[in-house]
Every structure is written in structure tokens, then in C-alpha cells.
Amino acid sequence: MTALPLDATNPLAQPSTLPYGLPDFARIRHEHLAPAIRAGMAEERAEVEAIVADPAAPDLVNTLEALERSGELLHRALVILDLLLGADSTEALEDLEAELTPELSAHHDAIAMHAGLQVRVAALDARIAAGEVEATDADRRAVETLLRDFRRAGVDLPDEKQETLRALNSRIAELEAAFGRVVLASGNEGAVLVTEVAELEGLAPDAVAAAEAAAREAGHESGWLLTLQLPTEQGVLASLKDRGLRARIHEASVTRGTHEGTDSRATLLELARLRAERAQLLGLRDHASYATEDATARTPEAVAEMLEPLVPRAVANARAEHADLAAALVADTGATDLAPSDRAFYAEHLRRERYALDDAALRPYLELDRVLNDGVFAAAHELFGITLVERTDLVGYHPEVRVWEVLDADGSGLGLFLGDFFTRPSKRGGAWMDNLVDQSHLLGQRPVVYNVLNVPRPAAGEPALLTWDEVITAFHEFGHALHGLLSNVRLPSQSGTSVPRDFVEFPSQVNEMWAWHPDLLARYARHHATGEPLPAELVATMIAARGEGEGFATTEYLGAALLDQAWHRLTPEEVPTSVDDVLGFEDRALRGLGLDPDLVPPRYRSTYFNHVFAGGYSAAYYGYIWSEVLDADTVTWFEENGGLTRANGERFRRELLALGDSTDPVGAFERLRGRPASTTPLLVRRGLADA
């Protein structure tokens, strides 16, 4: 579709004049997005054609930098659309996404398969190699990445195969968007309505109040609504005493994506088949080979070599844990049929029994604002000298979104951080970070990043109290935010988290360690009403219980990571053809690798595995544990060098966080550590060293 010139009154027509280029959410409306996106596509195509047509010999300014500057209008509009689709979606936005997806796919392919542009970039590469153009290592890496991406986009294919590839890309993009919409709808549909308050015995009073508020917001005149989180195991299962309600919640969770109207199975089967067809068109066996080619793993065989040996160790630990939980169920009820819906409750029961610790005892000490200010932000200040100052004069994309200005140690402005913490029906499950503005010296941009969590919204006037898992998630996601905020690169394509998918989780997982730091814990873990610190005996038991349940946690994760690999190591002919085969394939794949989904269901089942069928992690969910090898080894480095100090933080910032993808990130890690990564710290952390 030919785009009309963009109306100058559209708030996306020009870069925002707000601090740090924060989008002007007070003015942006949904109707502004489609015109801006279509005008942005036309503008970027014209910019690319101008680069190709330039008669001057290619150099860094007229080719690499010109490409880096191109597409700014389109980027401004797309980051808003992507943000809202995840965090504050509407039916109208979903319809717009469905309408624009084929156009965006075609636009991407037109540039990625532009033979003239590839020739020009290749000529620049040759001039750099010949010494005719002086380039930094970061420039060389950017040019090499462009050439790799041209090849992976199929620029070398004959015309008829390029047409086939374009059609595949378009359909894959449509299916990914559709899968995400179904996951959101199935999660909302699966929320469990409780009509008798007695069934909620064990749930903390503020959680009961939040469930009541959720029911009213969803239109129920009475009752309590327990909303679903994205993972299989639901957090409320650890508290609810009613076994029947636990079973209902678990059933609602694991059957998502299988019901009429919100059935994702046909979509995921077509996605798996088309991704495999695309990989073979590009000369690779399967989609996993395509996905790992530009990652640090390089091959799916390398992924298997790392993950599969962990399975028997993790399952052995999970079976030992299961036996203890089954004994607790017998002692409590006389029943001998421990179900997955019972696991969290009896794990919490044993934790209380062994360590006098439970989440209900912790939550009053974990109030959201205090966790943020005296924990998450304080750790960043101790390490990097940065300070976050809330800007109530700046507006986010939803009334619940808060905005902070991030100041460096010298008081200069680094960027903005947006926090969106509470669950709502318009927000997909899970937690994530992304950029609204990429840091770039070339473009004169400082970063604007956001975190999205899904903490149950408290009742009016009540404090927002967190579980310990939610505290860890807050530290984790802010680790991603720091990767974006502390970026110090020239090219926007190399900014912050623009690193290989199986490396991107590394800085965020490192940041989790500071949740446990005793000085920080004493500051942020204080009773919301009295200000009293978390009792020393509770801190001691938390530390003692830290490895509790690692058999389950590791097995649950491996189930998801290996399920992702199983779907994406199929050739087109091997993909099941009937929706009735989806769960059977899942079961066979897991059992064939030594996992037992009856004992430990995967963290995400295929039908709601949003990470890999809609979220950009296809054949890459292994990246969490791949990154955790580096993370666990880096935690050891911090501990060996004095822990939470400015000296350590500055070195970590300078030698890793600031570099983004301007250098090989694994090489940056090895320079920081002084050697390649060791797997021993990970095995010890997860209780697998002697399993």
C-alpha cells in the first residue's frame, strides 16, 4: 500500500522534544500508529535507495552510518506498537497488528534482500580490508553483521526462491502475532473464579483483596478471580489449602491454548513447519540450525551437548524432592496421589517445617517501593554510582506506569527508566524489558528503557507486597534495564541488549545476586507497617533454604528448553499434521530425553509457550541456562573481588555492560574473567555437582 505523506500534527512525525526523547504518550493515540508506520516504511525505502544510488565510493559515512540513521520514523512508531501490544493491548490494536504484519514483513524483506545494498556493503567491507577505509573494530563488526544478515535473509537465492521466502516470512510473522493474541486471550479466559471465600484459606489477606478487585474489574458482581501467570505452575498454589481449588487452577493453566476459540495448536504446527521450510530454503537442516547460527552456541548440537547431560542429574534431584513431598501429603491428608497441583503447596509446607519459612511470613517485609528504592536501585547506585529520581511530571503509556530519570555519578543525565508493575487484562503474562530509545553517540541519543512485571494489583489503599520470586524478577528485569541504560556505543544497532539471544540474559541473571546481599536485604526487607527489618532468623533460614527445590526448578526449565529444541529440530516432513498430535509429540519428546512430564511439567507447555512461538526466542529458550553458566561464574568473580563495590561495578560496566554488541560479547566476558567460562559454579548452584 502506498503511504500518504504523514500529517505534521501526528506526534510521531518528528522526534519527541520531551526529555531524552521520551515518546509523548499524552498526545499519541492508536490512530496515529498506522499512518506513521506506513510513512516510515516509505521513508526508509527511499533512504535505502539513496544509499545504493550514491555515486561516491562506499565509506563509513555514506553507507554504514547512513544505514544506521535510516528508518528512524518507522522505528519510533514500531516501538510504540510493540510496547502497547504487550503491555496495554486492545482489540483494535490487535486488528491493526494483523493488518500491518504482512506489510511490515514485505518491507523487511525488501531491504534484507536488496541486492544493490548488499553489493554496496560488500564493497565497503572490501575497502576496509584493503586499508582504503579506516574503521574501528566496532565498525568492522557492524559491517560483518550486515553481510551475515543479508546472507541469512536469502539475498543470494534465485528470484523464484526469494519470492517463496518472502511468502514464508510474511506468513510466519502473521502466525507469531496470532499466537501471541491467543495466549493473551486464553490466559484471560482461564482465570479461575472462586465463589466461596472459604476456598481461599491460606491466601494472604492482601492477595484475597486483590483477587476480589480483579473479579470486579473483570465484570463479576461477586467472587474472587485468580488470574493466571504465564508459566505452568501458578504462584498461588503455594498458599491455597483447598486441594480441589489447586487442581482447578493447575488444570486451567495446563489446558490453555486447547479450548475452542483460544486454540493455539494449529497455529504452532504451521509455525513449526514453515520455520523448518524457511531454514531448508536457506540451506540449513532445520530452524534450530538457523536460530543458533548467529548465536554464541553456533549449532543445536552444541546446545544438546550442554543441556542433555543435565537431565538425569536434575530428574534424580526432582524425584528425591517428589518423595519428600509425597510423604508430606500422606502425613497431612492420608492421600498417596501427589499431583503437580500439590507440589508448590507441600514444597512450601516442607520449607516452613524445615526452615520455619514461608512466603506469607516474608511478604509483609517485601513492599514494592521499598524493594525498588532500597534494593534494586540501591544496588545499582553502590555498583555504578547511578541515582534514579522519579519524574512525576513525565507521563507513561498507562496511568500505572512510573517514570524515573537516571543520573550518573557525576550528576549528568543517563536516560529514563519506566516501570509498569501490576497485572491487568490488557497485559500479557510474564516480565520483560525493552527500549523505547536506543543509546547511540552517532544519533545523539540517550536510552529510554522500560520494565514490565505482573504483580497482582493491591486493593485500594493497601501496600503492594511481593513474593520472594517477584523480588528476584524485579532484580532480573532491572539487570536488563542496566544493560540498556549503561550502554556506551556509537551505533544504535550495537546498543545495550542488541547482543546474541543466548547472551542477553547474562547481565540480568548476574543482577539477581544483589537481592541476597546482606546489607541491601537489611535495607529493603522491612515490615511495611512497622519498618522493622526482616528478623535475622528469617534471613538465616532464607539462605539455608536457597537451594531448596532446585531439582524441580532445573527439571521444569530443561523441559521447556528441550521442548523448544524438539519442535525446532524437526524437518518440515517431521512436523505433526494434526492438532490432536501436539500434546502427544510434546510428551514423547520429553520422555525420549529422560524427562517425566507427569512428575514435572515443563515450565511452558507448547500451547502457551509464548517465548518461542511469539516472543522471539524460537530455538533459543536454552539461552537462559547458557547465559547462567557465565552468570554463575561472574558471581564467583564478584565474590572473589569484594562483592558490592564501585570498583567491581565500574569494571563490569566498562568491560561488559557498556559494550553492547560492539565487540564479541563472549570475548568481553573472557577478558573480564581472565579465562573461558567454567560450568562448575552453575552445577554447584543448581545442586547438580554431585548428583
N, C-alpha and C positions, 0 to 999 in steps of 0.2 A: 504493500500500500504506500503510495506517495505521501510523504508528510507535508503538511502545510507549515508555513513559517510560524514559529512559536510566538504567541502573543506576548508582548513585553510585560504585560501585567501578571503573567504566570510567575509565581515566586521561585520557580526552578529555572527561569530563563537566564539568570545571572548567578554567579556565586553569592552565597549569603554574606551579608555585611555584619552579621552577628559575631560576637567573639569566637575566634578560632574557626569561623565558617560553620558554626552550628546551624543545621537546617532551620528555617523559620517555620517551626511547626504551628505557630499561632495562625499563619496565613495559608499553609499548604492544605489543600483539600484533595480528596480522592480524584476529583475530575481534572486536577492538574497533571496527573501522572501520565495518562496515555498520550496527550499531545507532546509532553516533554520527552517521553521515551521515543516516540516516532521521530520527532525533530532531532533528537540526539543520534538516532541511527543514521539519519540522512547526513547530519553534520560529520559524523565520524567517517562515513564512506567518502565524503568529499575530502576530508583531511588525508585519508589514506591515498586517494588518487593523486592528490597534490604531491605527496611524498614520492610516489612512484614516478610521476611526471617530471620531477625536478631534474634539469639537465646537468646540474653540478654533480661531481663525483660524490658518492655517499661518504658521509663522515658522521661523527657522533652527534653534531647539532642537527643536520638536515635529515637524519634518518633515525637514529636511536632516540634522541631527545624529542624529535618531532612525534614519533610513535608514542612515547611516554606522555606527551601532552595531549594527544588526541583522545577524543571520546569523553571529554570532561562533562558535558551536558548529559550524556547518556548515563554516565556513572552517577552523577548527582541524583538523577531520577530513580535509577535502579536500586540504589542503596535504600531509598525510602520505601519502594515497593517491597523489597525483600524483608526489610525490618517489620513493616506492618503485617505482611502475610504471616510472619512467625509470631509476633507479639501482640497484635491487635487487629486480627482479621475480621472481615465481614463477608457476607455472601457476594456483595458487589465487587469486592477486591478479588475474591476467588474467581469470579466470572472474568474479571479483567485479566488476571493471570492466564486463564485458559485461552483467552483471545490473543494475548500478546506472545505467548510462548512460541508458537510456530514462527512468528515474525522475528523474534529475538534469536531463535536457533538459526534461521536462514541468514540473519545479519552476521552472527558469529562466524558461520561457515564461509560467508563471502570474504571475510578478512583473513580467516585462518587458512583458506585455500587459495589466496590471491597469489598466483604465480609470479606476477610482476613484483610484488612486495617481497616475496621470498628471494627473488633474484637480487634485489637491491640489498637486502640484509646479508645475503651470502657474499656480495661484492664488498660490503663493509667489513665482513669478517676476514676476507682475503686481504684487504688493505691493512687491517690491524696486524695480521700475521706477517705481512711483508714489511712492516715498520713504517708504512706511509701515513698511518693514523695512530697517534699516541693515545693509548687507552689504559685506564686503571683495571685492576683485577675485577672490580665490580662491573665495569663496562663490558669486559670480555665475557663475564658470566651471563650478563643480560643478553648479549648477542647470541651466545651458545644456547641459551634457553629459548630464544625466539626461533632459532633454526630447528631445535628439537621439537618445539611445539608445531611448527609448520609440517614437519615430517609426520608427527602423530595425528595431525589434522587431516592427512591424506593429500597434501598438495602434490605429491609425486604420482598419484594414481591417474590412470587414463580418465577421460571425461565421463564415460558411462559409469565408471565405478565411483567417481566423485558425486555424481547425481544420486547414486544409491546411498552413499554415505550421508549426503545432505538429508535425504528422506529418513534414514535411520536416526540421525541426530535430532531431527525435529520430533519424531515420534517418541524417542527416549525422553526428551525434555517434557513433552506433554504428559507422559506416564509418570514421571517423577513428581510433577506438580500435582497430578491426580492422586497419587499415593499419599502425599502429604495432607491433602484435603480429607481423604478418607480416614487417616489416622486421627486427625483432629475431631472429625465427626464421630468416629467410633469411640474415642475417649469420652466425649461428652455424653454420648448415648449410654455408655457403660457405667456411668456414675451410679452408685447404689443408694437408693432412698430408704432410709430407716424410719419406721413409723412409731416404734416404741422406744422410748429413751432408755429403758432397762437394757436393751440390746447393746447400748454404748458403754456398758460398765467397763471400767479400765481406761477409757479415753480421758485425757486431761480436760478439766473444765473449759479452758480456753479453746481446745480443739472441738469440744462439743458445741460451744457457741459459734465457732467458725463454720461448722457443718450446718448449723441452723441457719446462719446467714446465707450460706451457699444455696440452701434449699429455697429460701425466699427469692434470692436473685434469679434462680432458675425457674421461678414461677409457681413453686409449690406452696400451698397455703399453710401446710403444716409439715412436720417431719424434719429429718436431718439428712443432708446429702453428702455422701462421702465420694469426693471426686477422685478420679484415677490419675496416678502419676504414670509417666511413660514406661518405666521398667516393669518387668513381670511382677516382682514382689512389691507389694504396696506397704508403705511405711506404717499405716495404721494397724497392720496385722500384729505388730509387736506389742500393742497395748490392749486390743479388744479381747475380752474374756469369753465372749459368746462364740463357741466353735462354729455354730451354724452360720453366723454372720461372716466369720472369717472365710468360710468356704464359699459363700456367695460373692464376696469381694474378689477372691482369687479366681473364681470361675469367670466373673465379669472381666477380669484382667486378661486371662489367657485366651478367651474367645473373641477378643477384639479383632475386627477385620474378617470375621467369618459370617456375619449376620446379613440378611437381606437389606439392601440399602447402604450398608457400610462394609461390603465385602471387598477386600483388597487382593484376593488371591489371583484373579485373572490378570490384574494389573502387574503384580510382581512376577508372574510367569512370563508375561510378554516382555517385561523389562529384562529379565534374566536372559531370555532368548535373543532379544535384539542387541543387548550389550555384547553377547558372545558373537553374534554375526558381525558387529562392527569390528571387534577385535580381529576376527579372521580376515575381514576385508583389508585390514591394515597389516596382515602378515603374521599375526600372533595367534596362539592356540586358543586363548580364552580371555575373558575380561580381567581375571586376576593378573594375568601376564601384562595386560595393558596398564592396569592401575599401578602395579609395582614398578613398572619400567622407569618412571620418573620420581620414584620414592627412594628413600635410602636403602630399603630392603633389596630393590632391583628385581627380584624374582619371587613368585609364590613358593618355590621350593625353599628359599631362604626363610620365608615366614613359617612354613611347615616344620623346618628343622628347629626353629625356636619354640613354637607352640606345642607341637605334638608330644615331645618328651615330658612336658609339664603335666600332661593329662593324668597319667597313672599316679603321680605324686599327689596332685590336687584331689583326685577322686578318693584316694586312700584316706586322706585327711577328712574329706567330706563324709565318708562312711563312718569314720570314728565319731565325728560330731553327731551324725544322724543317730547312732546307737545311744549316745547320751541323751539326746532329745526324746527318743522313743521311750527311754526309761523314765524320763520326767513326765511324759504323757500318761504312762501306766500309773505312776505314783499319784498323779493328780486326778485322773478320771477312771482308771482301770481299763481304758481303751488301749488297743495294741496296734491301731492302724494310723500311725503318724502320717499326715498328709502334708504336701508342700504348703498348704494354707496354715498349717500349725507351726511351721519351722520358726518363723520370726518370734511368735509368742513364747515358745519354750526356750528359744535361744535367749530371749530377754529374761525369762524366768530363771534359767541357769546363771545368767550373768548377775542377777540380783542375789541368787543363792551363794554363788562363789565369791562375788566381789562386793556384795551389798550395793549394787549399782543398777540403776535403770534410767531410761530416758525421761520418765516422769519426774525423777529426782533432779535431773540435770536441767531440764527446760526452763525452770524459773530463773536460772542463772545465765541463760543464753538469750538475752534480749537483742533484737536485730540491730538497733542503732549502736548499742554498746559494743557488740561484736564487730561492727564495721569500724567505728571510730577508734576504739581502744585495742582492737585486734588486727583486722585486715589492713586498715590504713596505717596503724601504728607500726606494724611490721615493715611496711614499705618505707615509712619515714626512717626507721632505725637502719635499714639496709641502704637506702638510696638517697636519703635526705629530703625526699619529696613530701609535700603537705597538700592535703585536699581540703578545700574551702567550699562549703555548699553555696551555690548561687541560686537563691530563690527568685532572682529577677529573670532567670532564663527558663524557658518553657520546653518540656519534653513532649513526646508524641502521644502521651496519655496522662491524665491527671495524676496518676500514681507514680509517674517517673520523676526521679530527682536528678539534679544536675550539680556536679562539683567541678570547680576549677582546680587543676593540678599544677602546683608551683614547685619549681626545682629548688635545690638547696640554697641557691643564691637569690631566690625570690622571683626569678623570671618565670613566665608562664610556659608550661609544657604542653598543655592541652586541656580537654574536658573529658570527664567521666560521667556517664549516665547510668543510673541504677534503676531497674524495674524488677521488683522483688516478689510481688504477690500473684498468686494464681487467679485466672479469670477465664470464662468460657471462650473468649476470643483469642486466647494464647495457647499455643501448642505446648505439650508437656516437655519436661527436661529443663536444662540450663545451658546457656551458651553466651558467647562473646562475639562481637563483630565490630567493624569500623564503620563510622559514618564519614570520616575524613581520614585519609591516609597521610602519615607523616612523609614529607618529601622536601628536601632542600631545593631540588630543581623547580618545584611548583610553589615554593614558599609556604608550604602547608604544615601546620602542627596538628597532631592527632586528636580526633574526637572518637571515643570508643564507648561501647555500652555492654553491660552485663544484664542478662535476663535470668531470673530464678523463678521458682514456682512454690513459694512458701504459702501455706494457707493463710488467707487474709483474716486477721483477728476481728472479732466483733467490735463495733464502735466503742471507742474509749478504752479498749483493752490493749495491752502491750503485745507486740509480735514476738513470740517466744519460739526459738528454733530447737530442732533436734540436733544431736551431735553431727549426724550425717549432713544436715543442712549447713552447719558451720563449716565443715570440710568443703562442701560445694562452694560456699562463698569465697573461701580462700583460693580454691582451684580456679574459679572463673576470674577472680581478680588477678591471678597469675597470668592468664591470657591477656587481660587488660594491660598489665605492666609490659608485656611483650610488645603491645601496640604503642603504649604511651612513651616507653623509653627508647623506641626506635630512633636511629640517628643515621639515616641513609639519604642518598641523593635521589635515587629513582623510586617513584611510587610503586612500581611493580615488585620491588625488593623490600618493601616496608614491613616491619613488625612480624606479624604471623604469616606472611606470604612465603612460608617455608614448606618443604615436603610434608605431606599429610601425616606421615608416620614419625615426624619430628615435632609437630606443632603442639602436642600435648606435653612435651617435656618441661617447658618452663612453668606451666600451670601445675603440674604434679609436684615439682620442686616446691612451689609456694605453699602447698598443703602442710609442709613440715612445720611452718611457723604457728599453726593452730595449736600445736602441742608445746610450744616454748614456754617454760615455767613463768618467766617474767611477764610475758604477754597474757598468758592464761590468768594470772593473778589480777591483771588489769581489766580484762574484758568479761571474765566469767564471774559476774557479781549479781546478787539477787535483785530482780527488777524493782522490788518494793522497798527492801531494806538497805540495799547497797552492800550487804555482807558478801565477802568473797566466797567462792566455792570452797567448801570445807576441805582441809588438807587430806582427810581420809578419802574423800571422793576423788580428789586428784590422783592420789596414790592408786586407788582401785581402777581409775580410768587407764592409767599407764599399765597396770598389771593386766588389764583386760584387752589391751590394744590388739593383740594377735588373735583374740577370740573370734571364731567363725571364719578364719581365713580360708579354710578348706572349702566352705560353701562359696565364699566371695570369689575365690580364684576359679572354681569349677563353673560357677554361674557366668563369669566373664569369658572363660575359654569356650563355653558352649556357644555364646553369641559370636565370638571372633571366628571360631571354626565353622559355624553355620554360614556366616558371611562368605568365607572362603569356599565352602561347599557349593553354594549357589553360583559363585562366580568363577569356579574352575570347570564348570560344565561347558561342553561344546553346544552349539545350537540344537543338535540332534539329541543330546542327552537331557535337555530341559523337559520336565514333565509336561504333558499336554492337557491334563485335566485338573481343574481346581480341586477335585477330590483327592489328588495325589500330593498336594502341597504339604500337608502335615505328615503324611507318610514318608515323603522324601526327607523332611526335617528329622523325623525320628530315626530313620535308617542312617542318615549321615552322622548324627551324633553318636549313635550306638556303635557304628563302624569305627569310630575313633576312640572308643573306650569310655565314652560318657554315658550317663544314665539319666535321661530327662525326667524319669519318674522320681528319681532321688533329688536331682537338682535341675529344675527347668532352666533353659538359657535366659540370660538377663533380658533379652528381647526375643520373642518368637517371630517367625518370618512375617506374619500378617501385620505386625505393628513395629517392624524394625525400621523406624524412620531414618536412622542414621545412614543406612546403606541403600534403601530404596527411594529416598527422597532428600537426604541431608548431606550428600557429597562425600560420604565415607564408604562408597561401594568398594568392596575388596580391600578396605583399608581400616576396618574396625580393629584389626590387630595392632594398630598404631599406638593404642593406649599402653599395652604391655611392652611393646617395642620401645616406646619412649620411657617407660618406667625403669628399664634397665639403666638408661642414662640418668634418670631422676634419682634412683636409689644410690647410684654411685656418686652423684653430686651431693646428696645429703651427707654421705660419708666425708666428702671433701669439705663441706661447711663445718662438720663436727671436728674434723682434724685440724681446722684452721681457726677455731674460736667461735664458730656459730654466728649469732646475730650481731654482726659488726659492720660498720660503714666500710671498712677495708675490704671485707668479703663481698659486700653488696656492690661496691664500686667496680671490683674486678669482674663480678658476674655480669654486671650491666655493660661494662666496656667491652668485654671479650665475647659476650654471647647475646644478651638481650638487644643491645643497640644495633647489632649487625644485620638482623633480619636474614634475608636471602642474598645479601651482597657477597657472601662467601659460602663455601660448603659448610653447612651447619654441623655436621658430624666432625669435620676437621676443626671447627671452632671449639666443640666440646673437648676434643682430644688435646688441643693446645691448653685449654683451661685445666684439664685433669692431668696433663703430662703423659698420657698413655691412652690406648683404646679402653673402651668401657669394659668393666668386669660384671658378669652376671651374678657373682656371689652375693652382693648386698641385696639384690632382688629376691634371691632364693631364701636368704635369711629372713627378710621382711615378711615374706608370704608363708613362712613355716615350711618351706619345701627343701631346705638344705639337706635334711637327713631323712626325708620321707621316702 
